[in-house]
């Protein structure tokens, strides 16, 4: 895999996603009538993993203006700006 197709912030992204998921997991399981932590985590990631990645890569990642993977998640107005 080429270097430009590798997320350099993956560990941070996963840490953020895990923190969000664990914060909301009990309520998610209750609302979705899911038993078991693993089943709840799987369902949470399937339903919300895409939006957590979009939020992190498009709004929070420190490399979002230079990372080819994150550029697709930048808001339209940010795509026109030069990085600071």
C-alpha positions in Angstrom: 0.0 0.0 0.0 1.4 3.4 -0.9 2.1 6.0 1.8 -0.6 8.4 0.5 -3.3 5.7 1.0 -2.3 5.2 4.7 -4.0 7.2 7.5 -1.3 8.6 9.7 -3.9 9.5 12.4 -5.5 6.1 12.6 -4.6 5.4 16.2 -6.1 8.8 17.2 -9.2 8.2 15.1 -9.8 4.8 16.7 -9.3 6.3 20.2 -11.9 9.0 19.5 -14.3 6.5 18.0 -13.9 4.2 20.9 -14.5 6.9 23.4 -17.7 8.1 21.7 -19.0 4.6 21.3 -18.4 3.6 24.9 -20.0 6.8 26.1 -23.2 6.0 24.3 -23.2 2.2 24.2 -25.6 1.6 27.1 -28.2 3.9 25.6 -27.7 2.5 22.1 -28.2 -1.0 23.3 -31.3 -0.1 25.2 -32.9 1.9 22.3 -32.0 -0.8 19.8 -33.1 -3.7 22.1 -29.6 -5.3 21.8 -28.2 -7.7 24.4 -24.5 -8.0 25.0 -21.6 -5.5 24.7 -20.1 -7.1 21.6 -23.4 -7.1 19.7 -24.0 -3.5 20.8 -20.5 -2.4 19.6 -20.9 -4.1 16.2 -24.3 -2.5 15.7 -23.0 0.9 16.8 -20.0 0.8 14.4 -22.2 -0.4 11.5 -24.7 2.4 12.0 -22.5 5.3 13.1 -18.9 4.4 12.2 -19.2 6.3 8.8 -20.3 9.5 10.4 -17.6 9.4 13.1 -15.0 9.0 10.4 -16.5 11.8 8.4 -16.6 14.1 11.5 -13.0 13.3 12.5 -11.4 13.3 9.1 -13.4 16.4 7.8 -13.4 18.5 10.9 -10.9 17.4 13.6 -7.9 15.6 12.0 -4.8 17.8 12.1 -3.8 16.4 8.6 -7.1 17.0 7.0 -5.9 19.6 4.5 -2.9 17.5 3.3 -4.2 14.0 3.6 -5.6 12.6 0.4 -7.9 10.3 2.3 -9.4 13.1 4.5 -9.9 15.6 1.6 -13.1 13.9 0.5 -14.6 14.5 4.0 -13.8 18.3 4.1 -16.8 20.6 4.0 -17.2 22.3 0.6 -16.2 25.7 1.9 -13.0 24.2 3.4 -12.0 22.6 0.2 -11.6 26.0 -1.4 -9.4 27.4 1.5 -5.7 27.0 1.7 -4.4 25.4 5.0 -3.2 27.8 7.6 
